[in-house]
Amino acid sequence: MEERYLELIKIINEADYNYHTLDNPTITDQEYDSYLRELNKIEEEHPEIVREDSPSQRAGGKVLDSFKKITHEIPMLSLSNVFNEEEIRQFDSRIRKEGINPAYVCELKIDGLSVSLKYKDGILVSAATRGDGVTGEDITNNAKTIKTIPLKLKEKIDIEVRGEIYISKEKFNLINKAREEKGLDLFQNCRNLAAGTIRQLDSSVAANRGLDCWIYHLPNPRDYGIKTHYEALEFMKKLGFKVNPNNKLVEGIDGILSYIDEKAKKRESLPYDIDGIVIKLNNIDEQRVMGFTAKYPKWATAYKFPATEVYTKLEDIIFTVGRTGQITPNAILSPVIVQGSTIRRATLHNEDYVIQKDLMIGDTVSIRKAGDVIPEVVERLLDRRDGTERKFEMIKNCPICGSKLVKKEDQVDYYCTNPNCDARNIEKLIHFVDRHAMNITGLGDRIIEDFYNIGFIKSFTDIYNLKKHREDLIELEGFGYKSVDNLLNAIEESKNNSLERLLFALGIEQVGEKTAKILARKYESLDNLMNAKFENLTDINDIGDIIAKSIVDYFNSDENKKMLNSLKEIGVNTLYLGEKREEKDAFSGKTFVVTGTLLDFTRDEVKEKIEHFGGKTSSSVSKKTDVVVVGDNPGSKYDKAMALGITIWNEEELKEKFEGK
């Protein structure tokens, strides 16, 4: 009888391993059930022989008053987080500074609950949560119900391993469907369900929910003669643990980025939730060189996938004044990370936008990045309101100068019409020095505002007379001889810019970068443009009545004429210095979108060349797009282009077209 009992344990445990860990069933369900019934009968008749590694111990049913505490002999540290490519490169750079040429193991970051498993002579003796890293909760009874956690290993060995307990998307959906039919509250996500289940005092709950477990870490590999993390993964797999097949050994930063890109695209198709990629230095000796902080290992980090939409609190709504006088309401948010960057504020555009979204100060709101760049408020969460929220009210007067606001005919925006409004003037100056305009390095937003308030800069011409205040500038906090001279040199250098930069910098209403280039190429000098007639302007492609009127009105202003003459006298260039447009059939009249990382060109260089050859560029793919140029990691724009059947060029094809091949 005892011999048969041991044989049944071996058969059933082996079947569990093949089915749940290897996803390769070796016996039928009917056979499995038959063996299990036979085992249960023997244990019922002879309770004195029941073993800890018996499959019956997975059934659950023990109810605890509370969880005991387990102290981790080796602390269970958490990982530091990185949120973008720059931070990944910084992590890699810190390792290379130690003289290490790193190989890394990249792993899927399973969204579940960390667990530490201990075995004596190959038998599971305890399972514990991370807890505070030093002391965790004893969840042994619940862990035994998870069929991918071996009760007995393939070797008689003393070992501790660590992993992640989780629940599959399929089982999560089945559980929620059953709860919905019973009128019960639904679980919000897989992680919460897994974490809540493993902390149930009644282990039968865990047994019925079908939890799973991946093993990913061996805390003391050197004790087993193991020299790399990847060897440790293979070692744990041979012992009978479920190790994720997506783990990959990669070389350097390029290998990491390639792995992240590949797994991000497959994320939704995985049968379980992941929220990032874990990056670990492979060599154990090199891990020891890097060491630890008080909280994290320095040799590992977790890249967190960008959240596409997150919740935060709308703390306040404030109003800003643009260079045209336009008043914009802005959301002040509790800081939150969205797609790799911390968001503290987002534009609310105008009064109508706030009213349509029914936003109140104090609301919990969802935030995302429009076009993966600009943060926007998607909606308020009505069920989160508690009565403390305050109603939004549009202001009637300029928040800076106090002038009465006006609403232009057929427009939704309010404007401050005071031409001497400090806020408007500061914004004009900030726009003038922007890198896409006159490109004056060293004159950031705060410095412009400080210089304006001090009285150094009140107009465009004052920027070029800033050298008169050199000694005063050196005395300011944060400045010195070198930084001041660098700033003054940048200002002098900006005098040599081509006409299109100056036109954009002037802030003429409706004249953006593209229109400025079109005008500069067409008229070649500021004087020619100043004398252009309305009807001449409307004859140009892409310039309609509204833009033409705005240009004519700007140059008819005596104040603007005086300012422009001052800039000429100072020595600011007013001629077009670029090459004249050279039409090529491959580009002329076509619309291009550039996406991904190019090796031999910057985005701006590509756009400039395309426009030089008669093409147009756009930031988004649509049916009107003629060609999409793709570099490395092109993302969703490439997918959309494929779906729409749009012509796609790689960088080599683009070069050939530039050369006229």
Summary of the structure (lengths in Angstrom):
residues: 661
radius of gyration: 32.9
end to end distance: 83.8
largest distance: 108.5
contacts: 1973
relative contact order: 0.06
helix: 41%
strand: 22%
